[in-house]
Amino acid sequence: MLLVLSEEQKAHLGCLPGAGAAGKLNIGVDTLQHGIEGLTYLLTESSKLMISEIDFQESIHVLGFSDELNKLLLQLYLDNRKEIRSILSELAPKLPSYHSLEWRLDVQLASRSLRQQIKPAVTMKLHLNENEDQTAQVLQTDPATLLHLIQQLEQALGEMKTNHCRRIVRNMK
């Protein structure tokens, strides 16, 4: 899988050949900042996608750098990809997790104006664990919408079992 860089990112990485001698950085602040941003993007996206050594070489080959700089970038990527992935996983947002669910079915059989009216509603209280704190969300819906939601969730779970989704999930870890 090749890493696709936008024209702006290629331009940001374009200052790297001129910055070969670290002590002689006679370049502007903006140019240096763009180079650092481009290098950061290249390394984080490559690490995030777990790009192989060959795919990384092919991804940076289109930038037109010298072979020496390509080898340096490859070595930088190989030396730091595990550390970058661990830092990215620490920066990932901590999502709330399921703790319990309470539910009840309410049915309104009549009102003052309508004697024979059946109006069902499902009320759910969803308890979540969020950074060692428990929160609760109260949700209310009609049975038809709840059935539609169940069907959509079952369809999403079915799609997660496909080879394509499994491959994507495996690359995200």
C-alpha positions in Angstrom: 0.0 0.0 0.0 1.5 3.3 -1.1 1.2 6.5 0.9 -0.5 9.2 -1.2 0.9 12.7 -0.5 -1.0 15.9 -1.6 0.8 18.6 -3.6 1.1 20.8 -0.5 2.7 18.0 1.5 5.1 17.3 -1.4 6.0 21.0 -1.4 6.6 20.9 2.4 9.0 18.0 2.0 10.7 19.7 -0.9 12.9 21.7 1.4 14.6 18.5 2.7 17.3 18.2 0.0 18.4 21.8 0.7 18.6 21.2 4.4 21.1 18.3 4.1 23.9 20.0 6.2 22.2 20.6 9.6 24.7 23.2 10.6 24.2 25.3 7.5 20.5 25.9 7.7 20.4 29.2 5.8 16.7 28.8 5.1 13.7 30.8 6.2 11.7 29.9 9.3 8.6 29.1 7.2 10.5 26.8 5.0 11.9 25.0 8.0 8.5 24.8 9.6 7.0 23.4 6.4 9.8 20.8 6.1 9.2 19.6 9.7 5.4 19.5 9.2 5.9 17.4 6.0 8.4 15.1 7.7 6.0 14.7 10.6 3.1 13.9 8.3 5.1 11.4 6.3 6.3 9.5 9.4 3.0 9.5 11.3 0.9 8.4 8.4 3.4 5.7 7.4 3.5 4.4 11.0 -0.3 4.6 11.4 -0.8 2.6 8.2 2.1 0.2 9.0 3.5 0.7 5.5 6.1 -1.9 4.6 9.7 -1.0 3.8 9.2 -1.4 0.1 6.0 0.6 0.0 7.7 3.4 2.0 10.6 3.5 -0.5 8.1 3.7 -3.4 6.1 6.4 -1.6 9.1 8.7 -1.1 10.6 7.8 -4.5 8.0 10.0 -6.2 9.3 13.0 -4.3 12.5 13.0 -6.4 15.0 13.0 -3.5 18.5 11.7 -3.9 19.2 8.0 -3.1 21.1 9.0 0.0 18.2 11.1 1.4 15.8 8.3 0.6 17.9 5.9 2.6 18.1 8.3 5.5 14.3 8.7 5.5 13.8 5.0 5.3 16.2 4.4 8.2 14.4 7.2 10.2 11.1 5.5 9.5 12.3 2.0 10.4 14.0 3.2 13.6 11.0 5.2 14.9 7.8 3.6 13.6 7.1 1.5 16.8 7.7 4.5 19.0 5.5 6.7 16.8 2.7 4.1 16.9 2.9 3.9 20.7 2.7 7.7 21.0 -0.3 7.8 18.6 -2.1 5.1 20.6 -1.6 7.1 23.8 -3.0 10.3 22.1 -6.1 8.4 20.8 -9.2 9.6 22.5 -10.5 7.3 25.3 -14.1 6.5 24.4 -16.7 5.5 26.9 -17.4 1.8 27.4 -20.6 -0.1 28.1 -21.4 -0.9 31.7 -25.1 -1.8 31.8 -28.6 -1.1 30.3 -31.9 -0.6 31.9 -35.1 -0.4 29.8 -38.8 -0.3 30.1 -41.8 -0.3 27.8 -44.3 2.5 28.3 -47.7 2.3 26.5 -50.2 5.1 26.5 -53.6 3.6 26.0 -55.8 6.7 26.0 -55.8 10.4 26.6 -58.5 12.9 27.4 -59.1 13.7 23.7 -58.6 10.2 22.2 -60.1 7.3 24.0 -58.6 4.5 22.0 -55.0 5.4 21.2 -52.1 3.1 21.6 -48.8 4.9 21.7 -45.8 2.6 22.8 -42.4 4.0 23.7 -39.2 2.3 24.8 -37.1 4.1 27.4 -33.5 3.0 27.9 -31.0 4.1 30.5 -27.5 3.4 29.2 -24.8 3.3 31.8 -21.2 4.0 30.5 -17.8 3.9 32.1 -15.7 6.9 31.2 -12.3 7.4 32.7 -13.3 5.5 35.9 -16.5 7.6 36.2 -19.9 6.3 35.5 -22.3 8.3 33.3 -25.9 7.6 32.3 -27.7 8.5 29.1 -31.5 8.3 28.9 -32.9 7.5 25.5 -36.5 7.2 24.4 -37.8 5.9 21.0 -40.8 4.2 19.5 -40.6 0.4 18.7 -40.4 0.9 14.9 -37.3 3.1 15.2 -35.8 0.7 17.6 -36.3 -2.2 15.2 -34.7 -0.1 12.4 -31.7 0.7 14.7 -31.3 -3.0 15.5 -31.3 -3.9 11.8 -28.7 -1.3 11.1 -26.4 -2.4 13.9 -26.8 -6.1 12.8 -25.9 -5.0 9.3 -22.8 -3.2 10.6 -21.7 -6.2 12.6 -22.1 -8.4 9.5 -20.0 -6.0 7.5 -17.2 -6.2 10.2 -16.9 -9.9 9.4 -15.9 -9.3 5.8 -12.3 -9.7 4.8 -12.0 -6.0 3.7 -13.1 -4.7 7.2 -10.9 -7.2 9.0 -7.9 -6.0 7.0 -8.7 -2.4 7.8 -9.1 -3.2 11.5 -5.8 -5.2 11.5 -4.0 -2.2 10.0 -5.4 0.2 12.5 -4.0 -1.8 15.5 
